[in-house]
Amino acid sequence: MRRDPSRGVEFTLASFNAENFSLLLDRAYTRAELDALDDAEYRGMNASIYNPNKDRAKIAEIARIILERDFDLVGLCEIGGMETLEAFNRLYLDGGYDCFLHEENSNRGIFVGALVKKGRFPNARARSAGADFSRNLLRLDLGAEGGGATVYVVHLKSQRGEDRGIDRRIDEIKRLAALVPSRRGVVMGDFNGIAIRGMHQFEFEPLLDLPLADVLASAGVPPERRRTHYYFGAGRNFAQLDYIFCTHDIEVLEAGVVEEAIPANRAERNRLPSDHLFIWARVAL
């Protein structure tokens, strides 16, 4: 664990919606064996028409960012189960992380999970935080080595369905706000809406009324540069849907969004590993 005597425990965390990330295999391949398969063989291992295996080049790109940025903890959305998360860790991350995921509550077969760097928080524990959410809500307790921090990883109800899911979203946000600890707490994930203070959608008010710091605001990133999601519909819509909030006893040292190739159209967007971007922060307790 990196320690600064003036700050105590310091670590880097990130949140990322990996967009329909399935990696289901018929045996324990090595990375070289997996890369040598043709596309038909690879995709044939997962017969799902809704959640097929993700393109291997996109998986490799997600892994590159995690390894190059050396994140200590990564919260992930839209993961196709523990089997996928463990295969990703073994094949693409050199087994360097512990995997946490509970397969609950998703009628699409996509779940919230987390990767915690091996040895960084040796007493880290995870549990499902309740069944009253559209997807599983993951609670991570990082233990003494993590400064006693509690991290919630969430994927809130989308703005789709009857009445754009507003009643469900209001309920989920109220429930989430009631769970957030007053000290040494982090909430991160895909909020599926605008939660930038002063620009936020009304349903986020119970959460934003809490004494929580938006890491991008704390780092001085202007709102127009906080985009974490690319969407091309009738026109271009780039917005921040992904957030990391910390209680005020956690110091935000740095924060940002990993934005590299900005797409000009839908075809370019489709070549990226996800329609979302990594949001990250380096914090100290």
C-alpha positions as CSV (number, residue, x, y, z in Angstrom):
1,M,0.0,0.0,0.0
2,R,1.4,3.4,-0.9
3,R,1.4,5.7,2.1
4,D,2.1,9.4,2.5
5,P,2.7,10.1,6.2
6,S,0.8,13.4,5.9
7,R,-2.2,11.8,4.3
8,G,-2.5,8.2,5.5
9,V,-3.9,5.7,3.0
10,E,-3.8,6.7,-0.7
11,F,-5.2,4.8,-3.6
12,T,-6.6,5.2,-7.1
13,L,-10.0,4.1,-8.1
14,A,-12.0,4.0,-11.3
15,S,-15.5,3.4,-12.6
16,F,-16.3,2.1,-16.1
17,N,-19.4,0.8,-17.9
18,A,-17.9,-1.9,-20.1
19,E,-21.0,-2.1,-22.4
20,N,-22.3,-5.7,-22.7
21,F,-19.1,-7.3,-21.7
22,S,-19.3,-11.1,-21.9
23,L,-16.3,-13.5,-22.2
24,L,-17.6,-17.0,-21.9
25,L,-15.2,-19.8,-23.0
26,D,-15.5,-23.6,-23.4
27,R,-12.3,-24.3,-21.6
28,A,-9.4,-22.5,-19.8
29,Y,-7.5,-21.1,-22.8
30,T,-4.1,-19.3,-22.5
31,R,-4.1,-15.8,-23.9
32,A,-2.1,-17.0,-27.0
33,E,-4.7,-19.8,-27.6
34,L,-7.5,-17.3,-27.3
35,D,-6.0,-14.8,-29.7
36,A,-5.3,-17.6,-32.2
37,L,-9.0,-18.5,-32.5
38,D,-10.9,-17.2,-35.5
39,D,-13.9,-15.0,-34.8
40,A,-16.5,-17.8,-35.5
41,E,-14.9,-20.1,-33.0
42,Y,-14.6,-17.4,-30.4
43,R,-18.2,-16.2,-30.7
44,G,-19.5,-19.7,-31.0
45,M,-18.7,-20.4,-27.4
46,N,-21.4,-18.0,-26.3
47,A,-24.7,-18.7,-28.0
48,S,-26.6,-15.7,-26.5
49,I,-28.1,-13.4,-29.1
50,Y,-28.4,-10.6,-26.4
51,N,-25.0,-10.8,-24.8
52,P,-22.5,-12.4,-27.2
53,N,-18.8,-12.5,-26.4
54,K,-17.3,-9.0,-26.7
55,D,-14.8,-8.3,-29.4
56,R,-11.3,-9.4,-28.3
57,A,-9.7,-6.2,-29.5
58,K,-12.1,-4.2,-27.3
59,I,-11.4,-6.4,-24.3
60,A,-7.7,-5.9,-24.8
61,E,-8.1,-2.1,-25.0
62,I,-10.1,-2.1,-21.7
63,A,-7.3,-4.1,-20.1
64,R,-4.6,-1.8,-21.5
65,I,-6.2,1.2,-19.8
66,I,-6.5,-0.6,-16.4
67,L,-2.9,-1.9,-16.5
68,E,-1.4,1.4,-17.8
69,R,-3.2,3.5,-15.3
70,D,-2.4,1.0,-12.5
71,F,-5.8,1.3,-10.8
72,D,-6.1,-0.1,-7.3
73,L,-9.8,-0.6,-7.5
74,V,-12.1,-0.7,-10.6
75,G,-15.9,-0.7,-10.4
76,L,-17.5,-2.2,-13.5
77,C,-20.9,-2.1,-15.0
78,E,-22.5,-4.4,-17.6
79,I,-20.4,-7.5,-16.9
80,G,-21.8,-10.8,-18.0
81,G,-21.3,-12.6,-14.7
82,M,-18.4,-13.8,-12.5
83,E,-17.2,-16.2,-15.1
84,T,-16.6,-13.3,-17.5
85,L,-14.9,-11.2,-14.8
86,E,-12.6,-14.0,-13.8
87,A,-11.7,-14.9,-17.4
88,F,-10.9,-11.2,-18.1
89,N,-8.7,-11.0,-15.0
90,R,-6.8,-14.2,-15.8
91,L,-6.3,-13.7,-19.5
92,Y,-5.9,-10.0,-19.8
93,L,-4.8,-8.7,-16.4
94,D,-2.3,-11.4,-15.6
95,G,-4.5,-12.5,-12.7
96,G,-3.5,-9.3,-10.8
97,Y,-6.9,-8.5,-9.3
98,D,-9.4,-10.1,-7.0
99,C,-12.9,-10.3,-8.5
100,F,-16.1,-9.4,-6.8
101,L,-19.6,-9.8,-8.4
102,H,-23.0,-11.0,-7.3
103,E,-25.3,-12.2,-10.1
104,E,-28.6,-10.6,-9.0
105,N,-31.4,-8.5,-10.3
106,S,-30.5,-8.0,-14.0
107,N,-33.0,-9.2,-16.5
108,R,-30.4,-8.5,-19.2
109,G,-27.7,-10.7,-17.7
110,I,-25.4,-7.8,-17.1
111,F,-24.1,-7.1,-13.6
112,V,-22.1,-4.7,-11.4
113,G,-18.7,-6.0,-10.4
114,A,-15.3,-4.9,-9.1
115,L,-11.6,-5.6,-9.5
116,V,-9.4,-5.0,-6.5
117,K,-5.6,-5.2,-6.9
118,K,-4.2,-8.3,-5.2
119,G,-2.5,-7.5,-1.9
120,R,-3.5,-3.8,-1.9
121,F,-6.5,-4.3,0.4
122,P,-6.0,-7.9,1.7
123,N,-9.0,-7.8,4.0
124,A,-11.4,-6.4,1.4
125,R,-14.9,-7.9,1.5
126,A,-17.9,-7.5,-0.8
127,R,-21.6,-8.2,-0.5
128,S,-24.8,-7.5,-2.3
129,A,-26.3,-4.4,-0.8
130,G,-29.9,-5.1,-1.5
131,A,-32.5,-6.4,-3.9
132,D,-34.3,-3.2,-4.5
133,F,-32.3,-2.0,-7.5
134,S,-32.5,-2.7,-11.2
135,R,-29.1,-4.4,-11.1
136,N,-27.1,-5.7,-8.2
137,L,-25.7,-3.0,-5.9
138,L,-22.2,-4.0,-4.8
139,R,-20.8,-2.9,-1.4
140,L,-17.0,-3.2,-0.9
141,D,-15.5,-2.9,2.6
142,L,-11.8,-2.2,2.1
143,G,-10.7,-3.0,5.6
144,A,-8.0,-1.3,7.7
145,E,-5.5,-1.3,4.8
146,G,-8.1,0.7,2.8
147,G,-8.5,3.2,5.6
148,G,-11.8,1.6,6.6
149,A,-13.5,2.9,3.4
150,T,-16.8,1.6,2.1
151,V,-17.4,1.7,-1.6
152,Y,-20.7,1.3,-3.4
153,V,-20.7,0.4,-7.1
154,V,-24.0,1.1,-8.8
155,H,-25.8,0.9,-12.1
156,L,-29.0,2.9,-11.8
157,K,-32.2,2.4,-13.8
158,S,-31.9,3.7,-17.3
159,Q,-34.2,6.4,-18.7
160,R,-36.1,3.8,-20.8
161,G,-39.4,2.0,-20.5
162,E,-42.7,3.3,-19.2
163,D,-42.4,7.0,-18.3
164,R,-38.7,6.7,-18.9
165,G,-38.3,4.7,-15.8
166,I,-38.7,7.8,-13.6
167,D,-40.6,6.2,-10.7
168,R,-38.0,3.4,-10.5
169,R,-35.1,5.9,-10.7
170,I,-36.6,8.1,-7.9
171,D,-36.9,5.0,-5.7
172,E,-33.4,3.7,-6.4
173,I,-31.8,7.0,-5.8
174,K,-33.6,7.5,-2.4
175,R,-32.5,4.0,-1.4
176,L,-28.9,4.6,-2.4
177,A,-28.8,7.9,-0.5
178,A,-30.0,6.1,2.6
179,L,-27.1,3.6,2.4
180,V,-24.2,6.0,1.9
181,P,-22.1,6.3,5.1
182,S,-21.3,9.7,6.5
183,R,-17.6,9.0,6.8
184,R,-15.1,7.3,4.5
185,G,-17.7,6.5,1.9
186,V,-17.5,6.3,-1.9
187,V,-20.4,5.9,-4.4
188,M,-19.5,5.3,-8.0
189,G,-20.9,3.8,-11.2
190,D,-23.2,4.5,-14.1
191,F,-26.0,6.8,-12.8
192,N,-27.8,6.9,-16.2
193,G,-28.5,10.6,-15.8
194,I,-27.0,14.0,-15.1
195,A,-25.9,14.4,-11.5
196,I,-23.7,17.5,-11.9
197,R,-24.7,19.9,-9.2
198,G,-26.6,22.9,-10.6
199,M,-27.3,21.0,-13.8
200,H,-28.7,17.8,-12.3
201,Q,-32.0,16.1,-13.0
202,F,-34.4,16.4,-10.1
203,E,-34.4,12.8,-9.1
204,F,-30.7,13.1,-7.9
205,E,-31.5,15.6,-5.2
206,P,-31.6,13.1,-2.3
207,L,-28.1,12.0,-3.2
208,L,-26.8,15.5,-3.9
209,D,-28.2,16.8,-0.6
210,L,-25.7,14.6,1.1
211,P,-22.2,16.0,2.0
212,L,-20.5,14.3,-0.9
213,A,-17.8,15.6,-3.2
214,D,-17.9,15.0,-7.0
215,V,-14.3,14.1,-7.8
216,L,-14.3,15.9,-11.1
217,A,-15.6,19.1,-9.5
218,S,-13.0,18.7,-6.7
219,A,-10.3,18.4,-9.4
220,G,-11.5,21.6,-11.1
221,V,-12.6,19.8,-14.3
222,P,-15.2,22.2,-16.0
223,P,-18.6,20.7,-16.7
224,E,-18.2,20.8,-20.4
225,R,-15.2,18.5,-20.2
226,R,-16.8,15.9,-17.9
227,R,-18.3,13.7,-20.6
228,T,-18.2,10.0,-19.9
229,H,-20.7,8.7,-22.5
230,Y,-20.9,9.0,-26.3
231,Y,-24.3,8.7,-28.0
232,F,-25.2,9.2,-31.6
233,G,-29.0,9.3,-32.2
234,A,-30.7,12.0,-34.1
235,G,-27.6,14.0,-33.3
236,R,-24.4,13.9,-31.2
237,N,-25.0,13.7,-27.5
238,F,-21.9,13.5,-25.2
239,A,-22.7,13.7,-21.5
240,Q,-21.5,12.7,-18.1
241,L,-23.5,9.6,-16.9
242,D,-20.7,8.1,-14.7
243,Y,-19.7,9.5,-11.4
244,I,-17.5,9.1,-8.3
245,F,-18.7,10.8,-5.2
246,C,-16.7,10.8,-1.9
247,T,-17.5,11.9,1.6
248,H,-15.6,15.0,2.6
249,D,-13.1,13.3,4.9
250,I,-11.6,11.7,1.7
251,E,-9.2,14.0,0.0
252,V,-9.4,14.1,-3.8
253,L,-5.8,14.5,-5.1
254,E,-6.4,14.1,-8.8
255,A,-9.3,13.0,-11.0
256,G,-10.3,12.9,-14.6
257,V,-11.8,11.0,-17.5
258,V,-9.7,8.7,-19.8
259,E,-10.6,10.2,-23.2
260,E,-8.4,9.3,-26.1
261,A,-10.0,9.0,-29.5
262,I,-13.1,11.2,-29.7
263,P,-15.5,9.8,-32.2
264,A,-16.9,12.0,-35.0
265,N,-19.8,9.6,-35.9
266,R,-21.5,6.4,-34.9
267,A,-19.2,4.2,-36.9
268,E,-16.2,5.6,-35.1
269,R,-18.0,5.2,-31.8
270,N,-18.7,1.6,-32.5
271,R,-15.0,0.9,-32.9
272,L,-14.3,2.0,-29.3
273,P,-14.3,-0.5,-26.5
274,S,-17.5,1.0,-25.0
275,D,-19.9,3.8,-25.3
276,H,-18.7,4.9,-21.9
277,L,-15.3,6.2,-20.7
278,F,-13.3,5.5,-17.5
279,I,-13.7,8.0,-14.8
280,W,-11.0,7.9,-12.1
281,A,-9.7,9.5,-9.0
282,R,-6.6,9.4,-6.8
283,V,-7.7,9.9,-3.2
284,A,-6.3,9.9,0.3
285,L,-7.8,9.1,3.7
